Amino acid sequence: MKIYTATHPLEAHMLMQLLHQQGIACELRGEMLFALRGEIPMDSSSAPSLWLQKPEQKTAAQQIIREFLNPPPAECWQCPECGEHHEGQFSACWQCGFSQTTQ
């Protein structure tokens, strides 16, 4: 059962790994056809796609895909060193160089 059509093989591989980590068996089809884009029409039948091996895992797989495609926004934070406020997508303070990843 086809569960997802990707825009790029890398996207398909990332999702496939997320699904495998959760115990959802799936396979990637159409990956090699991506190299022929421009030579053949690219549509949902030729794009990289993920196929479930167990249809009963459809609901769980759809939830994982939804979370991957719509991640929650990162929270704003204040630098503990200088007090500067930053948007959530930044992990380092532009003012003093403090990095949240070193905590």
N, C-alpha and C positions, 0 to 999 in steps of 0.2 A: 504494500500500500504506500503510495507516494505521500509523504508528509510535508515536504518543503522543497521549493525550487529556489536555488541560490543565484546570486548575480555574478559570483566569482568562485572558483574552486577553493580558495582560501577560506571564504565564509562557510562553505559547505563542510570543509574539514574541521573548522573550529566547532561548528554545531554538532558534527558527528562525534567529536571527542567529548563534548558536554553530555550528549545523550549516552554514550558508552559509560562515562563516569557514574551515571545514575542507573546503570544496569539495563538500559534500553538498547536492544539490538537493532542496528540499522546498517544499511549499505549505501555507498555513494555510487551513483550512476551518471553517466554523461560527462565525466570529468575530462576525458580525452577529447571530446568534441569541442571543448572550449578553445583549444588550440586552432580550430578551424573557423573561428568567428571571422566574418568577412568573406569567407569562401562558401559557407552554408548559412541559411537563415537561422538566426538565434531566436528561439522562442522557448516556451516551457517544455517542449518535447526534446530540445537539444541542449538546454542549459543544465549545469550540474544540479542534481536533485538527490534528496535523501529519501530512502524507502525503508519503512518499518518491516521487520521480519515477523513481528508479533502484533497484529492489528489491535489486540486488547490493550496495548500500551499507548494507543493514540492520544488519549487525554493527557497523560503524563508528559508525553513528547511535545504536545502542543503548548503546554504550560512552560516547559523549558525553553522552547523556541520564542514564545512571547516575552519571557524575561530577558532573553539574549537580545532581542530586537528593540526592547523598550526598557533599558536599565533605569533604575531610579536616579534622579539627579543627585549629585554629590552635595553635601551640606557646606555652607559657607563656614569659614573658620577664622580665628584670630590668632596671630603669631604670638606664642608665649614669650618670645624674646623681646620684640619691639612693639607689640600691640597692633600691628597693621592688620586690617581686615582683607580677606581674600575670598574669591569665589571658589566653590568646591572642586572645580577641575584642576586647580593648581595645587601642587604638593610642596612647593618651595616659596619662601617669602622673597618677594622682589626687593624689599627694603633692606633686609639684613642678611639674607642668604640661608636662614634657618630652613631645614628640610624636615617635613613630617615623616618621611620614609626612614630617617635615622633614629627615630624614637624606639 
